[in-house]
Amino acid sequence: MAPAASGTAADRPPAAQVRAAGCITAILESLLPLCRAGITPVELAAHADPMFQSTGLTPTLRGYRAGFAGPFPAAVCVSVNRVAANGVPGEVPLQRGDLVTLDVAGASDGWHADGATTAVITADTPRPHPQARRVLAVVLGAIAPGTTFGRVLAAYRSACAEVGVHPVREVVAHGIGRALHEGPTVLAGRDEDLEFRSGQVLAVEPIVSTKPGRLETLADGWSRAVPAGGSAAYEERTVVVTCRGAELLAPEPRFPGA
């Protein structure tokens, strides 16, 4: 029998954590209609501030420290094109064809949730990134009590191959609760014999890339990018592991016109 993964297990996530997840969906849905050519990532991130205030959600990312260069400067990560994660909002306007991933994290009464979605910038309203959504669906479908991390990672790699993208060797899922990042950590080559167990609350975020290769940290000290010429995308949801599998704490964000 594989060893059980670390992390606090409970029958149900706290109501405050469910509320935080719902607020994150609302914030993402408020930002998606703004994802059009001409707007800058800095402007997009600034539009989230009133939503945090109106929902009462504490923005986790602004001021967050994780051993990189200084505190994170915004309440939202805005990762564009080759930036795969931790995107610091910049001043370059978005263009048609860009990929922009919005990542929002927040806490309600000290309980954290995390969520992200990738939008494809078009001449009209933004549209979802189909490969990122498909890979997330496969990964979520593979999570269940007693399933090993290795089996879920294999499903991630298989789903990427199926839709013609590459997996990225970054964290695929992590525990989330009283802190934004808690154990367990699901990462290729680490503790792949550990098993998920009922009651664990996880942030699941499988990144996909058009080019294989290791990520590099850009000059801002935070943004993690795929090799030059590539682009990246991901969907992230906060879920609880139950006998029925990975259950969302809140509905996934809806795109304009959906």
N, C-alpha and C positions, 0 to 999 in steps of 0.2 A: 504493500500500500504506500502511495506517495505521501510525503509529509504534508500536513495542512499549512496553508499560507498564513502569515501573520496578518493582523488587522482586527479591529473590533467588529464582531458580528452581532446583529440584532434582528429581531423578527421583522421589524419595519423601520425604515429610516425616520428620523425625527421630523415632525411636522414642519419645523423651521427650515430644514434642509429641502424638503419638498417645495416649500414656498420660495426658497432661493432659486431652485431650478426653474420654477415657473416665471419668476422675475427675469431670469436670464433669457428665456425664450422671448418674453415681451420686449426686452431691450434689443435683441437680435432682429426681431420683426420690425422694430421701429427704425433700424439702421438700413435694412435691405432696400427699401425704396429709394434711399439716397445714393446707392451704389451705381452711379452713372458717370460717364465720361466727363471730365472737367473738375470733379471734386477731388480734394486732396485727402490722403489718409488722416492728416492732422484734423481736418474739418470733420471727417467722419467720426473720429474718436471724441471730439468735443461735443457732438450731438448726443452722445450717450450720457453726459453728465446730468442733464435735467431728468433723464429717466431713472438714474440711480437715486436722485433726490425724491422723485415722486413715488417710487416704490419703497423707499426706505432701505434699500439694499446697500450694504457697505461694499465699495469697490475693493476687491482684494489685490488687483494687479498694480494699481498706482502705489508707488513706494516699495513694491515687493523687492526683496533681495534674495539672490540665489547664487552668490559667489561670482557674479559677473561684474561688469563695470558700473557700479553705482545703482541706485534704486530705479526701478522701472518708471518711466515718466508719464504714463497715461493709464486710464482705467480700462482701455481696450487694446489688445494686440491687433494690429492691422498688417497682415503679411501679404505682400504683393509679388506675384509671379514666382521667381526662384526662391523667395524667402519662405521656408517651410514652417517655421514656428518662431514665437517670441518677437514678432515684427514690431519694431518701434515705429510709430506713425511718422511718416515723412511728408515733405512739401511738394513732391512731384505729383501732378494731377493724374488721375486714372485715365486710361485710354480704352477705346473699344478693343476687345480681345484680351484685356488683362484678367488675371485671376486675383481675387482679393479674398482673403480669409479673415473673418472677424471672430476674435476669441474673447469671450467675456467670462469673468469669474467674480463671484460676490458671496457675501455672507449675510445670513439672517439670524439674529440672536446667537452669533458665534458658530453657526453651522454653514459650511461652504458647499457650493456647487459650481460647476464649470461647464461651458458649452461653446461650440464654435460651428461655423458654417462657411463654405466657400461659395462665392458668387462669381459668375462669369459676366463680365461687362459687355453689354451689347449696345446696339443703336437705340434700343428702347429700354424695357425693364430688365433687370438682371435675371439670370437663370441659374439653377443649381448646377453643380458639377457632378455629372452622372457617375463617373468612375469612383469618386470619393464616397458618394452615397452608397453605391453598391458594395464597396469594400467594407464600409462600416456595418451595413446590414449583415454581411456574412460573418464578420467578427462577433457582432452581438448575438447572432444565431448560434455561434459555437460555444458561448459562455453558459455554463450550467454547473450546479454543485457537483463536485467530484471530477470535473473535467480539468486536465492538466493545462498549465500555461503553455506548454509545448504544443499541445493540440490546437489551441487557439492561434498561436503564432503560425502554425502550419496552414491553418485556414486563411489567415491574413496573406501569406505568401501566395497561396493558391488563387485567392480572389484577385490579387494584383495581376497575376499572370493571365487570368481569364479575361480581364478587361484591358490588358495591354499597358499597364503601368508597372512601376517598380516599388517594392517596399522600401521603407527608410528605417535604418537601424537607430530608431529613437524609441522612447517609451510609448508602448501601444496602449497601456492602461495603468492607472495607479489608484490607490485608495484615496478617498477624500472624506473629510468629516470635520473635526474641530480645526484642522489645518488644511490648506489647499492641497498639499502633497503629503500623503501618508503611505505606509505600506498597505498592501503589497505592491511591488513594481513589476509589471509584465514587460520584459525586454528580451530580445533574442540573445541567447547564450547565457542567461542568468536565471537560475532557479526554475528551469523549464519542467522539472518533475513536481513542482508544487501544484496543489489543486485549489480551485475556487471553492468557496463554501457559502452556504445559504446565509443571507443577511449582510454580506459584504456590500458596501457602497463604493462604486468605482467611477472614475472619469475615463471613458474609453475614447481614444483619439488616434486611430491608425492613419498615418500620413502616407500619401502616394506621391510619386515623382515621375516625370517623363524621362529622367536620366538617372542611371544608377550611380552610386558613389557616396562617399561620406559627406556629411554636412560640414560646413565651415561657419565659424562665427565671424560676422562682419564687423566693421570698424566701430559700430555703436556699442559693441560689447554684449549685445543681446540677440540680435537677429541671427537666426540659424538658416543657412541657405544651401540649396542643392547645387551641384556643379553648374558652371556657367553654361548658358544655353538651355537649361532645363526649367521646369516650372513645377510647383508643388501645390497640393490641396489636401484638406482634411475636414472631416466632420467629427464633432465631439459631442457626447451626451453623458450626463450623469445618470447612472443606473444602479439598481439594487439586484443582487443575485437571489433568485428564488427558485423554487422547485419547477417553475415554468420557464426558467432561463433568465436572461437579463431584461429587466423591466425598467422602462424609462420613468424617471421621476416627474417629467413634464413632457408635453407634446413637443415634437420637433418643430423648429421654426418654419413658418410658411412663407413662401416667396410671393411677391406681388402678383396678383392675378391667378394664384393657385386655388 
